[in-house]
Amino acid sequence: MRADAKRGAGIRRAGCALAALVVLGAVPGCAELRAGVGPTKPTPPAETVVVPLQILRQGPSTIVLVPVYIQGRGPYRFLLDTGASVSVVDDALADQLALEPTGTRSAVQGAMTRGVAQMVRVNHWRLGESLELGSDELAVLDVGEQPVRLDGLLGSDQLRGFGTVVIDYTNRQLRLGG
């Protein structure tokens, strides 16, 4: 097999892996934590807040990444996943930041995965340079090894609290609230 054909096959496999990850949150009932744990909502900003996006194209897929800071450290690369019902931190990053387990474990079920996710406490996290996020608990899953290195997923549990969410691909901006 020629080198460029092998590379193309690798990109297709990597794209399929990311699509499977994104589908977990896009299918009703998938990637949903089934515990009594409910995240607190972020306070919607009075004015529109703009967060820079990193947009990557992997074959037919478009991957949108946002900068997230946890416990004052970062930025970390989180996949913007409007279909995911919960936000997730990668298990390696949770270990690196020594995020404290809450003692709560929650069932996680997706199209390609089924298991139990440990919840961790996050005392302070934000989107971009200044937009505080509301949840004090995140699910921990291995999401890091995809077509691009991911540190987590920012899901609709956080985004819905802002009311208006605009993904501006042309200007590479996420606009929230306002």
N, C-alpha and C positions, 0 to 999 in steps of 0.2 A: 504494500500500500504506500502511495506517495506521502511525503511529509505533510503537504498541505491538506490532503484528504484526512489523514489522522488527526490533524489539528482541528479540522471542521467537525469531525465526529466527536472530539473531546468537548468542543464548545457546545454542540447539540446536547451531549449528556449533561454538561454543567448547567445549561439552560433548563433542561428538564428537571434537574434537582432543585433549582431555584423555583421553577413553576410549581413543583410539588409543595415546597415550603409556603409559597404565597397562597396556593389553593387551600391549605389547611385553614386559613382564616377566611377564605372567600366562600366556602361551602357552609350553608346554615348548619349550626351545631358543631362545626369543627373548630378546633383550636380554642374551645371555650372551656374555661375553668369551671368546674362544677362544685364549687364550695360556697359557703356563705360569705366569702370574702368579696367585698365590693370596694373598688377603688374610690378614693375621694376625687371629686372633679376639680380640674384646674379652674382658677378664677378667670373668666373671659376678660381680655384686655378691653379698656374703654375705646382705644383706637386700634386700627389694624397694625399688627406686628408682622414684620417681614423676616423670614428665616431663609438663609441661602440653602440651595439644594445642590447636590452633586447628582448629575444624571448620567448613567452609564447605559450603553447599548450593548447587549449580548445577543447577537443574532437577531431574531425577531422580538426579543424581550427588551423592555426598558426597565431599568432598575433605578429607583429614586432613593437617595440616601440623605439623611438629615444629621446634623451634628447634635449630639446629646452629651451633657455633662452630668456625671454622677458623683456625689459627695465632693464637689469642687474640682474633680479631675476630668480630663477629656481634652478635646472632643472625641467621642466615640462614634463609630459609623453604625447608625441604626437604619434599617430598611423602613421606609414610610409605607405602611401596609394598612390601607383604609378598610380592607376586608377582615383584618384580624380583630377579634373581639377583645383581646387582652394584649398588653405590652409585655415583652419578654426580654430578659437580659441573658446573654450567652453564659454558659456555665463557667467557662474559663475566666471571663471578666468578673463574674460574681466572686470567684475565688481570689482573683488578683486584688479586688477592692475589699476583700474580707467582709462582704455583705452578710449580715447576721440572719441566719434562718429564723423564720417565725415559729417553726414547729408545725406549721400547716402544710399539708401535702394535698394537692388537688389533681383530680383526674383530668387528663388532657387527651382528646381524641381527635385525630385528623384523618385525612384521606390515606396517608401513607404511614402514619405513626399512631401509636396508642401507648399510653403509659401514665406515669404519675409525675407531676412537677412539684418540686420543692418551692415554697414561697420564701422570698427574702425581704428584709426590711430595708428601705431606702429613705434615709432621713432628709435628703435634699437632692433633687434632680431637676434639670432644666433643659429646654429645647433652645438651641442657639445660645447666644450670649446672655440673654436676660429673661426668657419666658419660663417662669416656674411651672412645673408640672404637678398634678394633684395627688397622684397615688403614693401611698407610703409602702406598698408591697408590689413586687414584680414576680412573675413566674420565671423559673430558671430552666432553660433547655439548651441543648447543644445546637446552635444555629450558625456557628462560626465558619464552617467549611462549606461554602457555596461557591458559585462562580467568582464571587468577590468575597473578601473577608468581611463578615458582619459581626457586630458586637451586640446586636439585639434587633428587636422589632418595635416600632412605635405604632400602636394600634388605635382603633376607634374608641377604646375606653378613655383615651386622653383627648383625641381629636374632637369628639362630639361635644365636649365641654366648651369649645370655642365658638360654637354656632356656625359661623361661616369659615369654610376651609377652601382655599383656592390654590391649586397646584398650577403654577405658571411655568410651563416647560420652556417657552421662548426665553424668558428672562431668568430662568433657573431660580425661582423663588417660591416659597410657601408663604401664603398670606393667611393670617388667622385673626378672627374677631373683627371688631369694627363696625 
